[in-house]
Amino acid sequence: MLKIDRSIMSSNDWATTESPWMKSIGYWVLAWTTDTIMHPYLNFRKVCVQWVPCQTTAEQHNTRLTLSFNHLQRYREEKYDFLSQIFTGSVK
């Protein structure tokens, strides 16, 4: 894992199937396998089309979870009024 991590961090083209680290471990690696390795073992997450190291703390993760839950609760109560506030930026 450490070899793969170093290779990923040192290369900008690792996301393509032609990258050196993909060739070194073989083309048989499927997307779900990559996800399985990248997140739990290397602590990377996908941003757009690239994997980047996760840098959120446990406190930040809990805050994000709380905010997401609050948004879901508001959506259940307010439905499309809540969504329109997000898109327009207006608050009642």
N, C-alpha and C positions, 0 to 999 in steps of 0.2 A: 504494500500500500504506500509506503514512504516513497518508493521509486516513482510510482504513478503520480503522487502528489507533487514531487519535485518537478517532474516533466510537465505537468499541467501548469504549474506556477511559472515555469521558465519559457513557455511557448504561448504565442498568441493565436496559433492556428489549430490548437488541440481539439476544437469543437467539430472539425470536419473529419470524415472517415479517412482522409489522406494524411492525417497528422502522424508524426512519428510514434507517439505513444499508442495510438490505435493499432498501428502496424505491429508494434512490439507485443501487444497482448492478443492480437488477432481480430479479424472482422466478425467473428461469431458473437461478439458482445452485443447484446440487444439493448434497446433503449431502457427497458425496465431494469436490466442488470446494472446499467450505468447509473440510473437513479438510485438503485439500492446501494451501490458503492459510494457514490458521490455525496449523498446526504448524511447517512448515519456514520460512516467511517471517516470520511475526509472533511465533514462539516461544511460542505458546499451547498448552495442553493441556486436555483436557476433564475436568472434575471434576464428577461427578454430571451435571447437565444444563447446566452453564455452562462456558465456556472461561475459563481463567485463565492468566496469564503463567507460563511455566516458570521456576522459580527454582532448579533443582537444578544443582549444579556438575558438572563432569566426574567429579570424585572421588566425589560422591554417586551419580552414575549408575553408575559402576563398582562401587561397594559394593552397590547395589541389584541389579545384574546378578549379582554373585558370590553374594549371599544367595539369589536366585531359583534359580540353578543348584544351590546346595547343597540347597535344599528339593526340587528335582526329583530329585536324586541320592538323597536320603533316602527320598523316596516310592517310587522304583524298588526300593530295598532293603527297606523296611519296609512298604510298601503301607498298609493300613488302620490299622495300629498308629500310623503317623506321623500320619495324619489325625485319629485319635481323640485324640492328644496335643494337637493344635492346638485342637480343639473343646472339650475338657474342661480344658485347661491343665495336665494332669498330665504328669509326666516320670517315666520308669522309672529 
